[in-house]
Amino acid sequence: MYVAYRDNPKVAVYLIYVREIHPVKEPQEPRAGKPKGPSDITQHKTLDDRIMAASACREGLNLSLPILIDRMDGVVEKAYDGVPAATAIVDLNGNLVFHSHGPNGVQPRKAEKVIRELLGEKDSAE
């Protein structure tokens, strides 16, 4: 979705990094700076930990979309019931118009259909 809409000034697509969904208790590698991969990401204790984990996620998954970081009190996760791997679409009035939970329920095709409807575009399947 990010690639499809990155040049559209009416749409903003972000990954919002909340908490780590699969933290390890102890990293396999001694911690010297940022995590090197999934086996090195523990649950975040500080915002700096969360930022480093999000950076490792971005690099490890070769993502190009912008990443926003939730606060340590989880305000975004709580506001949108945004368990990790969820998709939420918020309209210009701040209304939650689409929400799905992942990892199997992320539903990018349904989310993109909602975006097209909000933009007033016809569905190509129609």
N, C-alpha and C positions, 0 to 999 in steps of 0.2 A: 504494500500500500504506500509506503514511503516513496518508493521510486515512481510509482504512478502519479502521485500528487505533489511531489516536492517542488514543482515549479508553479503550482496553482496557488495564487495568493489567498484563496478562500478556504484552504484546507491546511491544517498543521497536523503532522503525524509525529508522535514522540513515543519513545520507550520510557516508561517511568519505572525506575529501579526502586523497588520497595525493600523487602527483606529477602535474604537468601533462602530459597525454597529447599535446597538440598545441602545444608552446611555440613562440613566435616567437623568432628570433635577436635582433631589435631591435624594440622597440615602435614602432608607427606614430606615436604621440604621445609627446612627451618625458615621462619619468616624473616626475610631480609628485603623489605620493601613491599611491592605489590604482589598479589597472588599470581602464580604462573598458570593456573588452570583450575578446573573444578575440584580436583583433589586437594587444593590448597586454600579453598575459601571456607572460612569458619563463619559463624553467625557474627554479624557486625556488632561491635561494642561501642564504636564511635562513628561519627559522620565521616571521618577520614577513612576508616575501614570500609564503609559503604561506598565511598567514592572510588577507592582503589579496586574494589570488587566489580563495580560497574564498568570501570575502565578495562579490567581484565576480560569481562564479558564482551565488551565492544570489540576488543582486539581479537579475542579467541574465536568469536563468531563472525568476524570480519563484517561488522555492521557499519553502515554509513549514516543511519538516522541519528538525530540528536537524542541524547539521553538526559532526562531530568531525574533528580535524586530526591526521594521522599525523605522527610525529616525523620529523626530517630523515634519520635512518638507515633509515627505511622499515620499521620493525618490524611494523606492521600489514600493509602490502603483502606483506612476505615471509611472515608467519605464515599468511595466508589466500590466498596466491598471488593477491592482490587487485589485479591489473592494473586500471587505470582502467576504469570501466564493467563491473564485476563485481557479482554478487549473491551474498551469503553469508548463510546462516541458521545461527545457533549456538543450540543448546538450552540449557536451564538448567544442564546439567552441563558446558558448555563444549565440547561435541562439534559439529563442523561437520557438519550434517545435509543441507545443500543448498549447491551451489556452481555457478555458471555464469559464463562470461566474456562480456563484451560487446565491441563494442556490439551486435552482432546476437545474442549469446547470453545476454543478461541474463535473459530468460524470466520476467517477473513473474507470469504465470498459474501456471506450475509452482511458483514460490516461494510464491505465496499458497496453493496446494493443500497444500504442506508445512506452512505455518503452521496451516491449518485442521486438518490431521491431528494436529499437536502439541497443539492446543487441544481435540482430541476432537470436532471438529465434522464432521458429514456433508458430503460433497461435494454441492453442489446439482445436479451433472450426473448423480448416481447415481439 
